[in-house]
Amino acid sequence: MGLILASASPRRQELLRLITNDFTVFPAAVDESLPPALSVDNAAQYLARKKAAAVSSAFPDDIVLGSDTTVIIDHTILGKPGTPERAEEMMRRLSGKTHTVITGVALAKGKEMLSFQTSTDVTFYPVSDKEIREYVATGEPMDKAGSYGIQGFFGIYVKGINGDYNNVVGLPAARLFYEMKKSGIDLRG
């Protein structure tokens, strides 16, 4: 029995290494569209379960870890921007405000699945249009939900967080470790 991370995210890989170095990366190729009736608060966990299930079907004897992170402001999910213009728009929307980052986590083995999610509130200082344009020009926001990485350059604008910092990076490692131990999965022993 092995552990498979169903994500190509270097940030998730780095955070999973806090728990174990013994895992394989096999990114899930799933449609990430959401059912219309699904609450934005449940989107991350829904996608994490979908990713874990997709990879678990190919590796039924292994434990598959699926994860997804959403950035939510005003009951709206801010995904990856796709364009510099969209990234600037997202950054303006987050400037000087508090938003919520939810990471959904799913552990699948065969047909069995355990899932949970963790929420963290992040507050930014006000950011000028010039600062936003300079940040977007670095290219850093293009592959990140909400157009920023708290561990990157934009972290200097974070006024405060209420919750798990690693959750905002992309994987609540401490909660994952606790949930795995609680389920009898001890990767350290």
N, C-alpha and C positions, 0 to 999 in steps of 0.2 A: 504494500500500500504506500503510495506516494502522495505528495501534495502538489497540485497543479494550480497555478495562478492564471485565471482566465482573463488576463489583461496584459497589454504591452506597455503600460504606463511605467516609466522608469521611477516615478515617485512611489507608486505602490510597491514596486519591487524593493526599493530602498527601505520602506517602512516594514515590509514583511520580513526583511532581514533582521529586524529587531527581535523577531520571534524565532526564526530559523533560517539557515542558509540552504536547507535541503528542500528545494522546490524547483519545479519546472514551469516555464512560461509557455502557455498555449492560448493566445488571444482568442476570445469568442468572436465569431462573425455572426452577429444578430442584427435584425432590424430594430432600431432603437426608437421607433415611433411609439407613441403612448396611446392607449385606449382613451377615447374622448371623456368617458365618465370617471377616469382615474384622477384622484386628487393630486395636486402638485406635491403635497407633503408625502405621498406614497410612491412617487415616481422612481426615486433612487433605489428603493428596495425592490420594486417591481423589475427594474432593469438588471439589478444584481442577480435576482433569482433566474431571470431569463438567460443571462450569460452563463451562470453556473450550470443550469440544466442543459444548455446546448453543448458545453464541453463535457459534462458528465456522461452524456449519452455515448460519447466516443471512448471514455475512460471510466467505466462503471465500477472498477475496483479501487479507484483512487479517490481522494478527497479533492474536490474542485472548489476553489475560492473565486466567487464572482463578486464584483464590486462596481458601484457607480456613484458618482458625486453630482449633486445638483446645487446650483446657486439660485436662491429664491428671494425676490423682492416684490412687494406689492402683489403677492399671490401669483407671480409669474416666474417661470423658470428661465434663467439666462444660461443658455448652452454655450458651446464653443462658437466664437463669433463668425468665422468663415471669411469675413472681409475686414480690412482695417477700419472702414467706415462704421461697420457694425460694432467693432471693438470699442471705438471711441464713444459711440452711443451708449453702450453698456457701462463704460467707465463713468460717463457723465451721470448716469442713473444711480450709480453706487456712491458717487462723491458726496461726502458729508452725511451719509446715512448708514443705518444698520440693516443688514440683510442676514439671511439664514443659509448656512451650508449644511446639507444633509448628505451623508454617505450611507448608502445601503450596502449591506454585506450578506452574502449567502454562501453557505457551505453545503455542498451536495456530495453524496456518495450513493451511486446507483439512483434509486427512486426516492431516497430519503433526503430531506433538506431542512436545514436550520437557517433562519435569516433574522436580521435585526437591522436597525438603523440608528445612527447617532446624529444629533443636531448641534450645531455651534453657531452662535450669533457673532457676526463680525461687524465692527463699526469703523468707517473710514473718516479721516479728516477731510475737509474740503480740498479738492484737487482742481487746479486751474486747467483751462482748455490747452494751454501751452504744455503743461506737464503731462496731460493725457496724450497729446499728439507725440511728444517725445517718447513716452512709454510705448505706445503702439508702434512707433517706428523701430523699436528694438526687435520686433517680431515675437517677443515673449508671450503676448496674450493669445496668439492665434490658436494654440492647441489646448486652451484651458477653459473650463466652464466658468462663465462669468467674466472672462477676459483677463483674469489675473491669477498669479500664483503667490500665495502668502509668503512662500519661502524664497521668492525671487525679488527683483528690484522693487515691485510695487508694495512689498511689505513695509517700506518706510512710511506709507500713508495709513497704516493700520493704527487707529486710535486705541482699539481694545478688542479683546475677544472674550466671549463668555462660553466656555466649553473646551473641548479637546482640540488643541492646535493641530495634531496629526490628522484629525478628521478633515480639517480644511485642506491639508496637503493632499489627502485622497484616500486615507485608510486609518480608521481608529484602531491602531495597533494594540493598545492596552485592552480595550473592550473586546477585540477579536481574541486576544490571548485568554482573557477571562472566560469568554463564551466557549472557547474550545476546551479549556480545562473543565468547565462545568459539564460539558458533554462527553468527557472522558478522552479527549484528544490532547495528549501531552507531547508536543513536538520538541520539548527541551530535555525530556527524561529518558 
